[in-house]
Amino acid sequence: MHFAPEGYPRIFGLGVLCLVFNLLGFPTLGLVFLFLTFFVAYFFRDPERVTPNDERYLVAPADGRVVTIEQNVRNDRWLTTPTTRVGIFMSPLNVHVNRLPVSGVVESVRYQAGKFRPAFAEDAAQVNEQNGVTIQDSRGRRVVFVQVAGILARRIVCSLKGGERVRQGERYGIIMLGSRVDLYCPVDAQVKVQVGQVVKAGETIIAEYV
C-alpha cells in the first residue's frame, strides 16, 4: 500500500508517540496513538489505479459518489461556455488523493477562499473554499475540475502550478477529511455515470467525447 506524501510525517509522528508512551509505561496512551496511527495511515492511503489514457474519455478526479449531474451549466468563474457539471462527494472513508481526468497542458490553477458548508449542499460549489484547474487537451478542448472544501475539510492541496504538461490519471492533489470535486465537461462529452454511482479516481470513465 502506498500513501500520499502528505501522510508520511503524520503517520511517522504518531507512530513515534505510540512507541514513546509504551516505553514510558503508559500502555493506554500507547494504544490510543496506535489507533490514531492506523486511522491516519488509512486516511492517506493511495492505491494504484488502472487509467484508460485515452483522449476519448474523461475519468473521475476523485473517489466517492456522484451527487449531481447538471447540463448546460454556466460558471464564468471557470469557463465562459456551457458545460456539464458532474459533482463527486468524498466521504471521510474514501481515498482522498485526487487524479487528473485528462491529459494536456495546465492553463490555470485558481484558488478561491470561502465558507465550509457541507460539501453535498446545493450551494457548496459556489460559496465554499475551492481550487479550480483548467486543462487544455491536444485537440484544444478545455476541461475544468474543482476541489471544493467541506464542513470537515480544512485544507486543499494541489501540486499543479500552471503551464506544465500532465497525463491522465496522475496524482495532483488531496483534500483533507472529505469534500467534493466537481468536473466541468464540454457539452460534446456524453456522461457515462448516474447520480448515486460510486466512482474511483483515475479509473472510472465519467464522460466520453462523441
C-alpha positions, 0 to 999 in steps of 0.5 A, spaced: 500 500 500 502 506 498 500 513 501 500 520 499 506 524 501 502 528 505 501 522 510 508 520 511 510 525 517 503 524 520 503 517 520 511 517 522 509 522 528 504 518 531 507 512 530 513 515 534 508 517 540 505 510 540 512 507 541 514 513 546 508 512 551 509 504 551 516 505 553 514 510 558 509 505 561 503 508 559 500 502 555 493 506 554 496 512 551 500 507 547 494 504 544 490 510 543 496 513 538 496 506 535 489 507 533 490 514 531 496 511 527 492 506 523 486 511 522 491 516 519 495 511 515 488 509 512 486 516 511 492 517 506 492 511 503 493 511 495 492 505 491 494 504 484 489 505 479 488 502 472 487 509 467 484 508 460 489 514 457 485 515 452 483 522 449 476 519 448 474 519 455 474 523 461 475 519 468 473 521 475 478 526 479 476 523 485 473 517 489 466 517 492 459 518 489 456 522 484 451 527 487 449 531 481 449 531 474 447 538 471 447 540 463 448 546 460 451 549 466 454 556 466 460 558 471 464 564 468 468 563 474 471 557 470 469 557 463 465 562 459 461 556 455 456 551 457 458 545 460 456 539 464 457 539 471 458 532 474 459 533 482 463 527 486 462 527 494 468 524 498 466 521 504 471 521 510 472 513 508 474 514 501 481 515 498 482 522 498 488 523 493 485 526 487 487 524 479 487 528 473 481 526 468 485 528 462 491 529 459 494 536 456 497 542 458 495 546 465 492 553 463 490 555 470 490 553 477 485 558 481 484 558 488 478 561 491 477 562 499 470 561 502 465 558 507 465 550 509 458 548 508 457 541 507 460 539 501 453 535 498 449 542 499 446 545 493 450 551 494 457 548 496 460 549 489 459 556 489 460 559 496 465 554 499 473 554 499 475 551 492 481 550 487 479 550 480 484 547 474 483 548 467 486 543 462 487 544 455 487 537 451 491 536 444 485 537 440 484 544 444 478 542 448 478 545 455 476 541 461 475 544 468 475 540 475 474 543 482 476 541 489 471 544 493 472 544 501 467 541 506 464 542 513 470 537 515 475 539 510 480 544 512 485 544 507 486 543 499 492 541 496 494 541 489 501 540 486 499 543 479 502 550 478 500 552 471 503 551 464 506 544 465 504 538 461 500 532 465 497 525 463 491 522 465 490 519 471 496 522 475 496 524 482 495 532 483 492 533 489 488 531 496 483 534 500 483 533 507 477 529 511 472 529 505 469 534 500 467 534 493 470 535 486 466 537 481 468 536 473 466 541 468 465 537 461 464 540 454 457 539 452 460 534 446 462 529 452 456 524 453 456 522 461 457 515 462 455 515 470 448 516 474 447 520 480 448 515 486 454 511 482 460 510 486 466 512 482 474 511 483 479 516 481 483 515 475 479 509 473 472 510 472 470 513 465 465 519 467 464 522 460 466 520 453 467 525 447 462 523 441 
